[in-house]
């Protein structure tokens, strides 16, 4: 999915867009939010007005095919590229991010494979954990 330009973000970090209807997606976003340095990311659901503006260049299918990050310079990172971007901002994540960036085709294939199986992953995350994550992220 890669990177493209999508307009600069508001202050406070890169915008991290996720599927709020996907339990495992919300659970992962809550994990990221818990572990990321304060202010590293502004979380936003794919079905909200912030995403409508920032991801206007993506059709619905592309928007919901993966998570996306719009960095402070307005560059869009999607799928595996977003995974590398997020890893780079996590404590101790620079080496993982370097590996992901060094193998972009493999990273993207792995990401797509995992993303296409969200339903399977969702069954592995306990409903209590998803409910707690929804409360943490502010998603109903």
Residue pairs with C-beta under 8 A, 6 or more apart in sequence:
1 62
1 65
1 66
1 78
1 79
1 80
1 81
1 82
1 108
2 77
2 78
2 79
2 81
2 104
2 108
3 75
3 76
3 77
3 78
3 81
4 57
4 75
4 76
5 74
5 75
5 76
6 54
6 55
6 56
6 57
6 70
6 74
6 75
6 76
7 53
7 54
7 70
7 74
8 72
8 73
8 74
9 15
9 42
9 54
9 70
9 71
9 72
9 74
10 42
12 39
12 42
13 39
13 40
13 41
13 42
13 72
14 40
14 41
14 42
14 69
14 70
14 71
14 72
14 85
14 89
15 41
15 42
15 43
15 44
15 50
15 54
15 69
15 70
16 29
16 32
16 41
16 42
16 43
16 44
16 67
16 68
16 69
16 82
16 86
17 44
17 45
17 46
17 50
17 51
17 54
17 55
17 67
17 68
17 69
17 70
18 25
18 26
18 28
18 29
18 43
18 44
18 45
18 46
18 67
19 25
19 26
19 45
19 46
19 47
19 64
19 67
19 118
20 26
20 45
20 46
20 47
20 48
20 137
20 139
21 47
22 118
22 122
23 122
23 125
23 127
23 130
23 133
23 134
24 118
24 121
24 122
24 124
24 125
24 130
25 67
25 118
26 130
26 133
26 134
26 137
26 139
27 125
27 129
27 130
27 133
29 43
29 67
29 133
29 137
30 132
30 133
30 134
30 136
30 137
31 133
32 41
32 86
32 90
33 41
33 43
33 136
33 137
34 136
35 90
35 91
36 86
36 89
36 90
37 89
37 91
40 89
41 69
41 86
41 89
43 137
44 50
44 51
44 54
45 51
45 139
46 55
46 63
46 64
46 68
51 63
54 70
54 76
55 63
55 68
55 70
55 76
57 76
58 68
62 78
65 79
65 112
65 115
66 78
66 79
66 82
66 111
66 112
66 115
67 78
67 79
67 82
68 76
68 77
68 78
68 82
69 76
69 77
69 78
69 82
69 85
69 86
70 76
70 77
71 77
71 85
77 84
77 85
79 108
79 111
79 112
79 115
80 100
80 104
80 107
80 108
80 109
80 110
80 111
80 112
81 104
81 107
81 108
83 100
83 107
83 111
84 97
84 100
84 101
84 104
84 107
85 97
86 93
87 93
87 94
87 96
87 97
87 100
88 94
88 97
90 96
100 107
101 107
114 121
122 130
134 140
